[in-house]
């Protein structure tokens, strides 16, 4: 009778395999977090350019040449530029929230306070609970494989939730930046038409 050397597929993973898998996922989410931060930096750079353009347009609207332009047209042009400035500000605030969150993970997520501490794997938990080098080394040396796996999986849970929250902020920032980018050429076109019409 031939016996297969391959173990059944439905056997649970060993602690070592679970730890290796958690490490793979943690590395992956670290890369995703870095990518999200890079995209937020692009949005902040674009916001700076749009802010400079809006400032130039508003300066032109408030210049001496606007005295011959009817107040209604001046208000229209200023309103478009001001609306674009507000959208840029929203994009900046949301992109900044991608880079740094206002709260820690345990305060940010509803179930965070109920999650056990993930010593060594989670920096905040480690600093709050281990106040000396001796406590830190003791925690590492006495941590069992199962405790290490659990801590790694808890950290992975926080990483997934953090990435999702930051990505939603990034999408929100991009949504605010699109109309802000459209507002600049619209305000500029209105300004040029008005200036050419009333200074011809």
N, C-alpha and C positions, 0 to 999 in steps of 0.2 A: 504494500500500500504506500503510495507516494504522498509525502507530507509537504505542504507548501511552506517555504521559509519566510514568506511575506506575512507580517502580522495583519490581523483584521483591521479594516479601514476605520471601524467605529470605536477603536480604543481611544481613551482620552490622552491628550498630549502630556508628556512628562513636564516637570517644572522647568527643566533646562530648555525644552522646546518652547514653552510658553514665554519664558524670559527672552529668548532669542527673537521670537515673533513680536513681542512687545517692543524690543529694541528696534527692530526693523520699522515698525509703525511710528515710533517716536522720532527716528531719523527722518522718516518721510514727512511727518508733520513739522519738523524743524525746517526742512526745505520749503514746505508750503508757506510757513510763517514768514520766512525770509523773502519769498517771492511776493507775498501780500504786502510786506513792508516796502519793497522796491516799487510796487505799483502805486502805493500811497505816496511815495516820494515823487513819482512822476506827476501825480495829480497836484501835489503842492507846488511843483515847478511850473506847471501849466497855470495854476491859480495866480502865481506871482506875475506871469506875463499878462494875463487877463486883467489883473488889478492895475498894472502899469498902463495898459491901453485904456481902461475906464477912467483912470486919473487924467490922462491926456485929453480924452474926449470931454470930460467935465470941465477941465481948464479952458478948453476952447469954447464951450457953451457959455461959461461965465466971463469970457473975454470981452473987450470993448466992442468987438464987432457984433455982439448979440443985441446991442441996443436998437438996431434997425429991424430986428426980427420980431414978429408978433409974439406976445408972451405965451400964447397957446402952443406954438411950434417949439419954442424954447423949452416949455414944460414937457412936451412930448419927448423931445430928444433927451432931456435930463432924466425923465422917468425911465426911459429904456436903459440909459447908462447906470442909473441908480439900482434898477432891478437886477442888472447884470452883476453889480457890485455885491448886492445881497446874496445872490446865488453863489458867487465866488466865496464869500464868507462862509456860507453853509458847507460848501465843498471842503474848505480848509478845516473847519471844525470836525467834520466827519472823517477826513483823512488823518487828522491828528489823533483821533480816537482809535485808528487802526494801529498807529505806532505805539501808543501807550494807553492802557485802559485806566479809567478813573478809579476802579475798584479791583481788589484782588479776586482771584477765581472763586474762592469760597463765598464771597459776598455778591459776586456778579451773577452766579447761577443759583437757581432756587434750591436744588438738591446739594449744593456745595457744602453747606454747614454740616450735613449729615454724613458726608463721606469721611472715612477714617483718614488719619494723617499718612502721608506717603514719605516717610523719612528717607533722607539721602536723595531720593529721586525728585522730590519737590523742594525747591529752594526755600520758599516761604515757610513751609511746614518745618523744615530742618532748622532754620534760624530761630523760629518762634519756640521750638521745643528743646533744642540742644544749645546750651549757652556757653559751652567751653569745648576745647579741643578733646579733652578726656571723654566728655559725654559723646562727642561725635565719633571718636574712634571706637568707643564701647558699643555704640549703636550699630556700627558697621560690623564689628567682630562678632556680635551676638545675634545678628539678623540671620534668620534661617532662609533657606532657598524659597520656601513658600511665602514668607513675609516679603522677601525681595520681589517675587513675582507679583504679589498683590499690590505692593507699592508702585511697581512699574505700570501695572494696569490702571491704577488710580490716576497716575500722572498722564497716561495716555488718554483717559477719559476727559481730564481737564484740557489737554492739548486739543482734542477734537472740538470740544465746546468753545474754547478760546478762538480757534481758527474759524469756526462757523460764525461766531459773533463779529470777528474782525472783518471777515469777508463780506458780511451783510453791510457793515459800515462802509467798506470800500465801494460796494455797488451803489450805495446811497450817495456817496461822494461823487461818483462818476455820473449818476443821474442828474445831480445838481450842476455839474460842470458843463454838460452838453448845452442846455439853454443859455448858460452864462457865456459860452463860446459863441453861440449864435447872436446874442445880444450885442456883442462888440461890433461886428460888421454892419448890423442893422442900425445901431446908433451912429456909426461913422457915416453910413450912406445918407441917413436923414440929415446929419450935420452938413455934409458936403452939398447936398441938394439945396438946403435952406440957404447956406452961405453963397452958393453960386446964383441962386434966384434973387436974393436981396442985395447982392453986391455986383451984379452984372452991369 
